[in-house]
């Protein structure tokens, strides 16, 4: 009745027949009004749920192992000395075993061997060149012109080679998923198309083609030397959602600024162009 009554007067008026019925039955209990407004508006008390801290042992699974690793491991935990101060955390209530989050033994061994035997960021790419014998002296990347998924560097030397003290050097860091020879050819094409009267409308070009195009229009002598900084096996991986090629380029621009004097810092925020072919709309 207290919850149904908004005031003491309403409660007393409604309690008269109920109080009379109690008195007629021989009970001496007196109905009294109690303000329930505060308890109805206050938030209910929340129970404290303490999650148990668990430690999981995840051994790599292999069908070649006949020993029951889980049974042996839990047996070791159960036989841990009871008088040890670590007994409170080293027991089967806190330490569990699971194979679900581990890679198989073959993957672990392959990953370890690849890390120990070679590092794809330090080793140069293997020898790959398909230039004709007569054109090999003009190959922009001797021996590696067909390498793909690479981060490359262009060294632009401005000035007369007979006066090396008067020369200035600029660097540009770029990437390509296609063959490096094809990307270099596109750079030279953008340099030839550069329009000095409308430099901002150089849509297909890069900072490298703008710089070299300006030097060419001013009649200055310059030379471009190409080199490969690193090579990745793939570009965008649809499984992980990560483009290792774009990530490596951003890393080199950030931590090797001396090799990216022509690059813009806004390139850090550019989207990955290699994942477009993996979208469902393009498959």
Secondary structure, 3 states (H helix, E strand, C coil): CCCCCCCHHHHHHHHHHHHHHHHHCCCCCCCCCCCCHHHHHCCCCCCCCCCCCCEEECCCCCCCCCCCHHHHHHHHHHCCCCCCHHHHCCCCCCEEECCCCCCCHHHHHHHHHHHHHCCCCCCCCCCCCCCCCCCHHHCCCCCCCCCCCEEEEEEEEECCCCCHHHCEEEEEEEEECCCHHHHHHHHHHHHHHCCHHHHHHCCCCCHHHHHHHHHHHCCCCEEEEEEEEEECCCCEECCCCEEHHHHHHHHHHHHCHHHCCCCCHHHHHCCCCCCHHHCHHHC
